Amino acid sequence: MSTEAAGTGTADSVRDRSWTPQELSAALAANDRAPHGRARTVRAEALLDAADRLAHPESQLGALHSLVDAYQVGGERFRSPVPFARILRLWDRHNDTLTARGRFEHLTHWKFKWVTSDLLLVPEVPLATVRGFVDEMERRYRRVGYGLRAVHAQRFHIAQHLGDVAEAEEHHGRWLAAERDLMSDCQACEHGVLGAWRAEQGADEAALALWAPTLENELTCLSEPAGTLAETLRPLLRLGRLDTARSHYLRGYRLVRGRVELRASIGRHLEFCALSGNEGRGLEILAENRDVFDAPVEPLPHLAFLAHAGLLLRRVVALGAPDLPVPGPQARDWPAAELLTHLETEIVAIAKRFDDRNGNGTVSSRIAAVLAQQPLVDRLPLGVRSDRPKPSPGVLIPAQGTYSGAFQDAGPLSGAVSSPAAPEPEEDQDTDFDALLAEARRMFQCAHPGATKVWERLAALAERRGIELDLETRGQLAEERAAEALDEEDLTRAIELLGAAVERYEEGGLAGRAVAVRARRLLAEALRRDTRSTAESQALAELYDLARELHAAGRAEPEDVLTVRRAQAFEARRVTEVGLDAVDDAALEVFEATVEALLADAEEFDMPARAAAAHTMRAEILQRRGDPDASIPELLAALALYDRAGRPWAKLHPNMLLAQAFLALDRDADAEQAGLAALDTAARWPEQRFPAGYTRQVLANATGAQNRYGDSADHALEAVVWADRHGVPDLAASARHSLAFAYEQLGRDADAAAILEAALPDLVRHLDDPTVVNARWALARCLGRLEDYRGSAEQYLLAAAVAEHFPQQGGHAMLAASAGHALRAAGLPEEARRAFERAVGLLRTLPDPINLAKTLRALAWVTFGESDDIAHDSEREDVLDSVLLLFAEAAQVLDAADGAPEHERDAQVIAYEIAETDDQLARLHLNAELADKAMPYAERAAAGFKALLPHSGMDYDFSEQMVAWLLDRFGSRDAALERLRAAIAACEAAGVEAVRCAAFLAQLSD
């Protein structure tokens, strides 16, 4: 068994063997590289047992330090003081005899800080013990010669924990006044603590200023920026910086998810969800981190986690969902109210333990303040799915967000007790009924979107005043209500109301209007049956003939005739939706004939609004059949006709369609203008039914295509919110893809990755394969830039598995090559080699010499890296021969493409890649300790890069320095100096800097 394998094997395998100190040291190092968690900790405990059996002090110290590290990163810091006490005893007894004395001296004093904080986490440790430990820390630091900055920091932590503001400020000042030295906490951690202190005092701007270097990735460590991002969430909400808060949530949650040692930060994300109207997302976070409930308990961080979970559950219960199943402890789901009670009991008990130890109520007061918080934002869209909990059946939602007492004095819910009639609204007390009726009819005639509201107001006023409506008014009221039911897709109710309207009109002698409404009712019945036959068309034709007869007799208005004609066109359009292939030509001809007939009647009766409707229907069919270009004149005509008719609100739908047409034709600025016009119309007349999400998605794509990614992200986020609210999963998936792409282009890789990771299941379910491949490709790019190379490689490979079946294999090849680069960066050379081989095999069949050459070179380097593990020179030579063959193929491919007519547009890129191939060949020979063979390649590379100045300035600078270095190494110092001066002059003439050549010239001149 290798030492590496032993270090990462089971605890039993560690205990069942004997060790040498060297083997044990290697096993400890291997375990230290293992993933955080209980398994690593158990192995560390077993390795300590092995070290104790060995009775070798240096091995014991190493094992104890490794165990403390495992406790720290595994969420069991409360266990650290016991092994650390052993470290101190061993150090005091053996420090003079240790071979690695300096290393252990540093580690022992460094861990003093950790263990002091660990003692504070456990309420059973007396304060005197904690303070005494800090005094011992100060004594040892002074004896060794370390500064006291870390000591003052620990005393600040104690005072802050106790709520002693004056003492905390005193130690805070001493902490900052002391100079940084080897024992100071990393700056990221220091800034995190100090910022949290300022935020606790309400100084949010000051806190964010302290956190800025960490948030900008200038300061990082094992737990940062994860911890700081979580701490910023509530201050950002308080300051109203909502976009930044959203970004910090997306970026930060990825870093804390599943990390038990960061349970307090996970709690901060729960708090954020509770305070920003994202309770559903908070429950998803609980589900993803449910192990935290049952993990080994660090009392103080666990208390913070429970308090924030309790806050979230209070919001869930306040929203009327006390019975909602919620993930909780014991690996089961609990009713929300029951889990809340359970957690509050545990919270009170833990807080009391700290209060008893501390001699005050600071901890309980802080926790009570956390639980009492109210939302700071009604709803902050995050871009990831977050369904607000639905009220349980029969539950009255409390008004003030509290559950207890919510049903007191609520009264009966059955409606058995009638309520007294509501008083007449103040606005209608002096209303002239006849004037209101005239206004309602005017709005009815012009299809004003606010008509329904006026008609309902009229009906209520008539009921309160005991006015009996005449038959025409009752018919119009029923028609208006039917229109509203159709908008809500309640076809059954619409048919009933339309039938009632027909009866009223017929009873009132309004035969023309009765025929028009019969046509509308016929359409509604056909829509409910969802069948296509000639029966509806025949019936509508008969109704049209009847309407014409009635009009000729003076018993029907032109509007009645056109209502039937429009119904005919609508039915003809509906028939075309059976399919969109050649067999529908007859249906399309019928549709076109009915549209022409509608246009003719609209012209005859001078009714431009009906002509506009005809043009809009024609445009819809053209777009559905893949001809957006032909739809544009129709839509422009419709817009002009609605203007002529004085119906600006009716331009909403044509502008939506126009935006889609322009986008399909890559007329992005025109698409944006039309989309914004639609939004403006909807805002001016909000009563209209408006699928805003689709237009927002068009705007997201249109602005993104114009490189305005901030605007694109805003529109995509609105599209996501609308789609989630209205249950349109395919639009939601598409909008999230657009949102992630915009974030990536804005350099917000973590935000984009968070969106895509959450959305991928929906993308796979609802979108086509090319879009899914693009989404995985984008996620892989983002993860690579975030240095998650394994995750990046996984996404490249998953995308490649889908792209493998595409007719064009260029994307498949590039995905395989990109996977190779990610795998190589992840330290998986064998997997990288296989990916590069796959890519090379594909690229050899494609007319893509540039990427083939690049991938051949990448395969060559990963193959060359394998020679490091080969002991025999002959085998190393065989590997080098294989590598040189790959480079030779790359050079041959580029030489063949150079000057070829089909690659004329890429001539400069090909020239660059030829020089790059020579440059890499020179470096290959240097790495293979064959410097004497590197010069020809280096000189060719320099000449190639020089010809491409100024675009290749940095490459030329590097290559000329390599040539000069080779000249100097082989005894030509003067030639090297001359070469460097010439290179510097060439760069100056091209307007670029020769940084490396100038530095090397100065070095050689000295």
N, C-alpha and C positions, 0 to 999 in steps of 0.2 A: 504493500500500500504506500502510495506517495504521501509525502507530508502535506501536499496541497489537498489531496483527497481526504486525508485524515482530518484536516482542519475544517472541512466542509461536510464531513460525514455525520453519522448519528452520535449522540452522547455515549451510547453503549460502545460503539466502535472506538471512541476516544479512550474510554476507561479500560477496554479489554486488551490494551497493548502497553508495552514498555517504551520509554522515550529517551532519547539523548537530548541535552539542552538545545542542540542545533535543530533537531527535528521539531521539538516543541516550539521553538521560536518561529520556524517556518509555518507550523500549523496555526499559531496565534495570528500571524500575518494574514494567512489565508482566511481565517474566520473573520478578521477585521474587515475584509473586503466583501463579506457576505451581506445579503440584504438585511436591513433592519428588521427586528421582530423577535418573537419569543424563541424561534428555533436557533437564531444566532446566540441569544443569551444562554440557552441551555447548553450549547456547545462550549461557550466561554466558561460556564460553571464546571463542566466536565474537564476542560483543559486546566483549570485551577486545581482540581483534585489531582490531576496527573503531575502538575508542578509540585504540589505538596508531597506526593509520594517520592518524587525525585529529590526533594529536600535541597534544592539548588536555589539560593536566595535570589539570584538574578532572574531565573525562570519564574519564581514565585511573584516577584515584582511585576514582571512582564504580564503574567496571567492576571494579576489583580488589576492592573491598569486596563487590560483588555476587557475585563468584566465590568469595570466602572463605565467604560465607553459603551458597552452593550446596554447597560441599564439606562444610560443617558439617551441613546438614540432609539431605544425600544419602548419608551414610555414607562419606565420603572425607576425613575430617579430616586424615589424614596428608599430604594434598597442600597444606594451608593454609600452612605456613611459607614456601614459595617466593613466592607472591603477596604475603604479608604483608611479606616483606623488601623488595619493590618499593614497597609502601605507605609503609614507613618512609623510604625514600630520596626518594620524591616529596614526602612531607610535609615532610621537612627542607629540601628545596630550594625548595618553592613555597608553604609555608603562609601566608606573609605576603600572597600575591597572590590567594588563593582567595576567591571571593564567599561560599561556604558554609563559611567557616573554622571556625566554632563546631561545626557538625555534623560535619565531618571530624575535628576535634580529639577530639570525644567518641568517634566510631567507632574511630579509630586506637588510642586508649588502652584502650578497652573490649576490643578484639580481642586485646590483649596476653595476657589471661588465657586465651583460647581457645588461642592458638598455643603457649603454654607447656605446656598440657596435651597438645596435639597432638604436640609434640616428645617427650614422655614415652611416647607410644603406640608409637613406632618404635624398636626396639632398636638400630638402626644409628646413632642420634644419641647421641653421647657424653654422659655425665652432666655433664661440664664445660660442654658447650654449653648444656645445659638450665639449669644453675645460672647460667651467664653471662647467659642470656636473662632470667632473673628479676632478676638484678642490674641489667640495662639497664632492665627494667620499673620497678624501684624508682627508678632515677635519673630517668627521665622523669616518673614520677608526682610526685616531690618537686619537680621543676622547674616543673611546671604547677600544683602546689598540691593534688593529690589525696591522700587518706589512704592508709595502707598496709595496710588490711584485706585487700584482694585480694592483695597481695604475700605477706603471711603465709599466706594460704590456699594459694597456689601452692607455697610452701616446705613446708607441711604435706603437700600431695599428693606431693611428691618423697620425703619421709621415709616416708610411709605406704607408698608403692610399694616402697621399699627394705626395709621391715620394721624400720626403726629406730624402735622404739616411744618411746624417751626423747626423741629429736629431734622426732618427730611430736607428742608431748604438749606439748613446749615451744612449737612453732609453733601448735599448736591453742589454747593459752592466749593467745598474742599475737593470734591471729586474732580470738578472741572479745572480747579487751580493746579492740581498735581500734574506733572508732566507724564506723558505716555511713555511706557517702557515695555519690556518683554512680557510682563504679567498683566498688562492692560487687556481688557476685553477687546475683541475686534470692534472696529468702529461701527460696523453695521448693528451689532448688538447694543452698543452704547447709545447710538442714536435712536434705536427702537425703544429702549427703556425710557430715555429722556423725553422722547416725543409722546409716549403714552402718559407720562407724568403731566405734561403740559395739557394734553387733551382731557385728562381727568379733571383738571382745574378749569376747563372750558376755553382754554387758549388754543383753539383749533388751528388758526393760521400759524401760530408759532410751532405747533406740533408738526404740521405739514412741512414747514421750512426745515425742521430737524430731520425729517424723514426723506427729504428730497434726494440726497445722494444715493440712498438705498433704493428708492423707487426708480431712479434712473440707472440702476445696475452699476453704479460707481463703487458701491460697497456691497459685498455679498458674503455669505458664509453658509453653513449647513442648514440653518433655519431661516435665512434671509435671502430674498425679500419676502418670503412667504408670510412670516409673522407680521411684518410691517404693513404689507398690503391688507391684511385682515384688520389691523388696527385703524387704518385710514377710513374704513367704510362708514362708520357712524359720523365722524367729523365731516366727511364730505357731504353726507346727507344733510347734516345741520347747516352747512354752508350753502346748500343748494347747488353744488357742483355735481350734477347728476350724471353727466356723460362720463366724467372721470370716475365717479363711484361705480358706474356700470363696468367700465374698463378694469378697474381694480378688482372687482368681483370676478370677472371672467378670467383675468390673468392670475389672480391669487388662488382661487379655489382649486385650480388644476394642481397647484403646488402643495396643498395641504390634504387633498382627498386621500383617505385611507391611511394617513400618517398619525398613528395613535399618539406619538410623542408631541404632536402639535394639536392636541384635542382642544386646547383653549382657543386656538385660531379657527378651528372648525366651528366652535361655538360662535365666534364673531361673525362667521358667514351665516349661521342660523339667525343671529340677531339682525343682520342686514336684511335678510329676507322678510323677517317679521316687521321691520320698520319701513319697508319699501313696497308693501303690497304684493310680495312674492311668496306668500305662505305655501303655495303648492310646490314651488321650487325648494323651499326649506324642508318640506317633507321628503322630497327626493334626496336631499343631502343627508337627512337622517337615515334613509334607507341605504345609501351608499356607504355610510359610516356607522352602521348599527353595532359593529364590533366594539366601538368606543365605550358603549354602555357597560360591557362585560369585561373590558380589558383590565389588567392589574391597575388598581386605583392609586393615582397620585392625588391626595385629597384636595389640594388647592386648585390645580388645573381642572380636576374632575368637577369640582364645585362650579367653576366658571362655565364649563360645558353644560352641566345640568341646568344652570340658571338660564342660559341662552336657549336651551331646548324648551325649558318651561315657558319662557316668553313666547316662543313660537307657538306652543300648544295653547296658551291663553288666547292668542289671535285666532287659532283654528276654532276653538270652542266659541269665541265671541262671534265668529262668522256663521254660527249656527250649525256646526258639524261636530257635536260632542261624541257621536257614535262612530265617526270616521275611523277606520282601521289605520293605525300609525305604527311604524316600526319602532320597537323599543327594546329593553333588556330581555334577557333570557331567550334571545333569538326568536321572538314571536311578535305578532302585531297586537296592539292594545287599542281599545276604544280611546279616542283622544282625551276625553274627560277623565277616564280611569287612569291613564298614563300620567296626566297632569297631576292628579292627586298623589300618585305614587312618587313622582319626582319631587313635588313640593315637600312631601314628608321627608325624603332623603336630603333635600336641600337644607331644610330647617335643622336637621340633626347634624349635618357636617358643619354648617355655619356656627352652631352652638358650641361644637368642639373647639373651633378656633377662638370664639369669643371667650370661652372659659380659660383657654391657654393665655390669651392676650390681655384678659382683664378689662375688656371693653366690648362695645357692640359694633365696632367698625365693619367687620366682615358681614354681619347680618344686615347692617344698614346698606352696604353696597349692593348686596344681592337683592334686597327689597327694591332698591332703585332700579336695578336691571329689569326685574319682573314687572314693575309698574309702568314701563315705557309705553308710549302710544306711537302709532305710525307717524313718521316724519314726511312721508310721501304717500299719496293715495295708491298709485301704481307706477312703478318705474320699469318699463320694458327692458328685459335683459338680453333678448335675442334667442335665448334658450327657452324651451317649452316650460311653462309654469302655469298650470291650471289652478285657479283659486278654488279652495274647497267649497263644495256645494252644500247648502244647508240641508240638514236631515229633514225628512218629511214631517210636516206639522210643527216644525220648530220656529219660534218667533226669534228673529235675530235681535239681540240686545243692541240698544242704540249707542251705548257708551263703551262697547268693547269689553264688557265684563259678563261672566257667566252666572255667578251666584246671584240669585234673586231675579233672574231674567223673566221668570214666569209669574212672579207675584203680581196679583191684580191685573193679569193680562185679559181677563174676561173670556167669554165663550168664543170658540173658534168655529163653531158649526154654522153660524149665521142664523140660529133659531130666533134670536132677539133682534128685531128690526131696529135700525138706527133712525133717529129723527132726520127729516129731510134737511139737506144742507142748505144754508142760507144762500140767496142769490148772490153770485159774485159781484163785487163792487163795480167791476167794469161794465156789467150788464144792467145795473139798476135803472139807468136812464136811457138804455138802448132803444132806438126806434126799430120795432120788429120788421116793419115793411122795408126799411132801408137795409137792414141786415139780410133779409131775404133777397133783395135785389143784388147785394154784393155777392152773396153765395151763388146766385144764378150766373152772374157775370163771370165769376171764377170757374164755375162749372163749364161754361161755354168755351173758355179758352184753356181748359185743362191745367189750371194753375195748381202747382204742387201744394199750396196751402189751403186748397178748397176744402179738404176733408175736415180740417180743424174748424173752419167757419161753419160748415154744415152741422157738425156736432154741437157747436155752440148754439146754433139756431134751434136744433132739436131740443136741447136742454132748456133754452129760454121758453120755447113753446110749452113744454111740459110744466114748467114752474108757473107760467101765467095762464095755463089752461086753454091755450090756443090750439084749435084743431087745424092741422095742416091740410091743404087741399090735395087732391089726387096727384097733380103734376109735381107738387113739392115732395110728396111722399115717394113718388117714383124716382125723382132726382136724388133724394136722400139714400134710397136703396141702391141706386147706381153708384153713388159715391162710395158707399160702404163696400160694395162689391169690388170696386177698383182697389180699395185698401186690402181686401181679402186676397185678391189676385197678387198684389205685391208681396203679401206674406205667404203666398203659395198655398193658401187654404182654399182649394178648389171647390170643396163641398159647400162651404159657406158662401163662396162667390156665386155658385150656381143657384143656391136658394135665394139669395138677394136679387140676382138678376131676374129670376122667375117672378119674385114679388114686384119688381119694377115693371115687368111686362104687364102684369095684372093691373097695376095702378094706372098705367098709361092707357091700356085698352078700356078700362072702366071710365077713364076720364076723356075718352074720345081722341086720344093722341096716337092715332094709328101709325103715323110715320115713325115716331119715337119708339113705339112698341116693336115695329119691325127691326129697327136698328139694334135694340137690346136683345131681341131674339137671336140676331146674328152673333152677338157677343156671347150669349148663353150657349149657343151651339159650339162655339170655339172652346169654351171652358169645359163642356162635357167631353169633347174630343181629347182635350189635354188630359183630363182625368182618366179616360180609358187608355190613353197613350197608344191608340191604334191609328193606322193610316188606311183609308179606303176612299172610294169616289163618292160615297154617300154624303159626306159633309160638303164636298164641292158642289154636288148637285143641289143640295138643300140651300146652300148659300146663293147659288145662281138664281134659284126660284125667289129667294128673299130679295135679291137685288132687283129682279124684274118687278116684284111687288112694290118695292120702294120707289122705283121709277114711275110706276102707274100712280101711286099716291102723290108723288111730287107733281106730276102733270095735272092731277086733280086738285092741287093746292092743299093737300092733306099731309104733306111731308116737307121738311126743310132740306136744303142741300146737305146740311151736316148729317142728316139721317141717311141719305143716299150714300155719302162718302164713308160713313161708319160701316155700312154693309160691304162696300167695295174694299175698304181696308181689311175687313175680316176675310174676304176672299183672298187677298194677297198674303195675309198672314197664314192662312191655311195652306196655300200653295207653297209658301216657304217651309212650312212644317213638314210637308211631304218630301221636300228635297233632303231633309235631314236623315232620311232612312239610310243613305249612303252617299258617297262622293265619287263614284267611279262612272264608267261609261254607261252603265245600265240606267242611270238616272237622267240621261239627256232629255227624255220625254218630260219628266217632272220639272226639269229646269226650264224647258220651253214653256210649260204651263205657267210657272212662276213668273217668267219674263213677260208673258202676255198679260197676266193680272197686274203686274207693276205698271206696264204701259197703260193699261186701262185706268188704273188709279191716277196716274199722272194726267191722263186726258180728262178725267172727271174733275180733278183738282183745278185744272186750267179752265175748264168750262164754267165752274162755279166760283172761280177766283179764290181758292182756298189754299194758300201757299203752305200752311202747316201740314196739310195732307200730302202735298207733293214732297215736302221734306221727308215725311215718314217713308214714302215710296223710295226715294233715293237712299235713305239709311238702310232699308231692308235689302236693297240691291247690293249695297256695299258690304253688308254682313255676309251675304252668300259669296261674293267675290273673295273676301278674305278667307272664308272657310274653305274655298276651293284653291287657295294658295296663290291668289293674284292680288296682293295688297296694292300694287301700283295702279291697277284699274279701279280700285275702290276709292282712291283719293279724290278724283273729280266728282264722284257721287257724293262724298261726304262734304266737300266744299260747297257743292250745290245745296245740300241740306242745310248747312249753316247759314248760307245767304237767305234761303227761304224762311227759316225760323226768324231771322232778323226782320225780314219783310212782314212776317205775320205778327211781330211784336211779342214773340214768345222766347225771350232769351234763356229762360230756364230749360227749355227743351233742347238746347244745344249740348247738354251734358253727355248724352249717349254718343252723338256723332263725334264729339271731341275725344271721347275715350277710344272709339274705333280709329280715329285719325291718328292718335298717338301710337297705337299698335301698328298701323300701316307704315308710318314713317320709321318706326324702330326696325321693322322687318326689312326696310330698304336702306338701312344704315344712315338715314337722315336724322341723326341724333338730336341736333338742335331743334329741328322742326317737331320731333317727337316730344321733346321736353316742353316746347311752347304749347302744344295741343294738350298734353297731360296737365300742365299747370292751369290751362283754361278750364279743363274739366273740374279740377279741384276748386277753382275759384267759383264756378257755377254751383257746385255742391255746397260750398260754404255760404253762398248768398241765399240759396233755397234749400235748406237742410232737410226739408220734409221729403225730398225725393229719395227713392231707393237707389243707392249708389254703391256698387261693389268697389269701394275705394282701394282695396288691397291690390287689385289687378292694375289699376292706374299707377299706384305707388311703385309696383314692381317694374312697370314700363319706365317710370322716371328713374328708378335705381339703375336700370341698364343704360338708359340714355345719358345720364350724367356720368356714369362710370366710363362710358365710351368716350366722353369728352375729358377724361382724366380728372374729373372733379369727384374724387372718391369720398370726401367728407359729405357732400350732398348725396352721393349714392348710398352711403351707409345710413343716412337719416331716412331716406325714402324706403330702403330695404327694411329697416327696423319697423317703420310704420306698416309696411306690408305684412311683416311677420305678426305683429300685434293683431291686425285685422283678420288675417287668416286663422290664427289661433282662436280668436273670439267667435268667428263664424263657422268654425269647423271645416276649413278647406285645407286638408293636409298636403295636397300636391302643391298648392300655392305657397303654403308655409315652408315646405322643403325648398322650393325654388328660391324663395326670398332669403332664406337662411344661407343658401349657397351664395347669393349675390352679396349679402351682408359680410360673410367671411372673406370673399374676394376683395371687397372694398377695404376691410380692415387690413388685409395682407398688403394691399397697395399703399396703405397709410403707414406701414411699418409696425402695425399692431399685431405682431405674429401670435402672441399669447392669446389675444382676444379672438383672432381668427381660428386658432387651433381649438379653443374652448367651444366656439360655435359649431365647428365641423365635427368634433368628437361627439357632441351631444346630438347633432342632427343626422349623423350617418345612417342610423337605422331607418329613419324616415326617408332619407335620400334614396337609399337602396330600394325601399318599398314603393316609392311614388314617382321617381324620375327615371329617365332612360339611362342606359349603360354609359354612353359617352359623358353625360353630366356627372354620373357617379365617379367615373375615372378622373374627370377633371377635379372633382371635389377631393378625392383621395390624393391626387397629385399635389393640390394646394396644401392639404394637411401635411403631407410629407415634407414639402418645402419649409413650412412653418416650423415643424418639429425639428428639422435639421438646423435651422437658424437658432432654435432654442437649445441646441446641443443634446436633444433627445434622439440620438442617432439610431438606436434600436427601434424606437417607435416610428421614426422616419422610414427606415428600411422596410418595416412591416407594411406601411401604407403603400410604398412604391410597389412592393411585391403583390399586394392585393389588387392594386390597380392594373398591374401587368397581367395578372391572371384573367381579368375581364378583357383587357385590350388584346389579348392573345387571339380572340375570336373576331376581331375587327378586320374588314377587308384590307385596309391600309395598315401596314405593320410598323410604320415609322414611330408612332407613339409607343407601341409595345417595346420597341428597341430602346428608346430613350428612357422609358421607365425602368427597364432592366439595368441599363447603365447607371442611372441615378441610384437604384438600389445598391449596386456595387459600391459606389462612392460612400453611401451611408453605412453599409456594412463594414467597409474598411475603416471608417471613422469610429465605428462602434467597437473596433478591436476584434473583428471576426473575419480574418483574411481568407480563410478557406471558403466561407459563404460568399465573400466578395468576389473571389476568383470565379466561382460558378456563375454568379450574376453577370460578370463581365463577359465570360465565355458565351453565355446565352445572348447577350446584346451584340457581340461581335458576329455570331452566327446569323443573326437577323440582318444586321447592317451590311453584311457582305452581299446580301440579295437586293439591297436598296440603292438607289442613286444618291447616296449621301456620303461622299468621301470625307467631308470635314468631321462629322461625328464618328465615322468609322475609324479615322486616324486617331481621334481623341480617345476612343474606347480601347483601341489596340494599345495605346501607350499606357492607359490605366491598367489594363490586364498585364502588361509587361511589368509594371512596378509592383503590383501585388504578387506576381509570380517571383520577381526578384527578392521580395521580402521573405519568401519561404526559404531562401538559401541561408538565412541567419540561423536556422535550426538544423542545418546539415553539417555534420562533422567532417565528412570526407571531401577532400579537395576535388576529386574527380566528379563527384555528384554536384558540387557547386559549379564546376565548369559546365556541366550539362545544363543546369538551370540557366546559367548566363547565356549559353548558346540559344536556348529557347526564347529568352528575353530579347536577345539581339535580332532573332528572326521576326518577332512581333514588331519591333521598331523598324526593321527593314520593310515589312509589309506596309506599315503606316507611311513611311517615306515614299514607297512605290505608289500607293494610292493617291497621295497628294501630288506627286510628280505627274501622274497620268491626268489628274484633273486640272493642273496648272496649264492655262492656255486653251483648254477645251472650250468650244463654243457654248456648250450647254451650261458651263459653270462661269461664264464671263462675268455675271453679276457678283459672284463671290470671289473675284480674283484677289482682292486685297486680303480677305480672310484666309484664303488658301496660302498666299505668300506668308502671312503671319504664322500659320500652322506649320509650314515647312521650316521656318526659322525656329519655332518652338520645339519641333521634333529634334533638330540638331542640338539645341540647347539642352534638352533632356538627355540626349545621348551622351553629351559631354559630362553631365552630372552623374549619369549612370556609371560611366567609367571611373569617375572619381570615387563614387561610393563602393565600387568593386575593387578599389585600390589598384587601378590601372591608369593612373594619371598620365602616363607617357602616351596613352592612346586617345586622350581626351581633346588634344589641341585642335585637330582638324575640324571636329564638330563645333567646338567653341568658336573658332574663327568664322565658320560658315554661319553660325547663329548670329554672331555680331554683325556680319555683313547684311544678313537678311533683315534684322531689326533696324539697322541704320537706314536701309532703303525705305522703311515705313515711318520714319520720323515725320512729324512729332508724335504721332499716335502711339508709338511703341517706346516712348521715352524711358520708362522704368525698366522694361525688358532689355533695352539696349544698354542701359547703365549696368545692369546685373551682368550681362554677357561680356561686356568689355572688361569689367573687373575680373571676371573669371579668366579671360585671356591673359590679362596682366599678371594675375596670380600664378598662372602656369609658366609664363615667361620667367618670372622671378624665381620660381621654384627650381627651374632647370638652368639657372645661372645667367639669365639675361636681364639683369636689373635695369640697365640703360634702355633696353628695348621695352621693358615693362613701363618705365616712366614715360617714354615717348608715346606709347600706345595710350596711356591714360590721358596725357595732355591732348592728344588728337581727339579722343572720345569726348573730353570735356568741351573742346572747341566745337565739335559737331553738335553737341546738345545745346550749347549756347546759341549757335546759329539757328537751331530749330525752335528755340524758345522754351526749352525744358531744362530741368535741373539734372546734373549728374552727381547725385548725392554720394553714392557708393564709390564711384571713381575718384571723386574729390577727396573723400576720406582715405582711400587707399593710397592716393598720391601723397597725401600728407604723411601717412605712416611710412611709406618707402623713403620719402625725402629725409625724414628724421633719422 
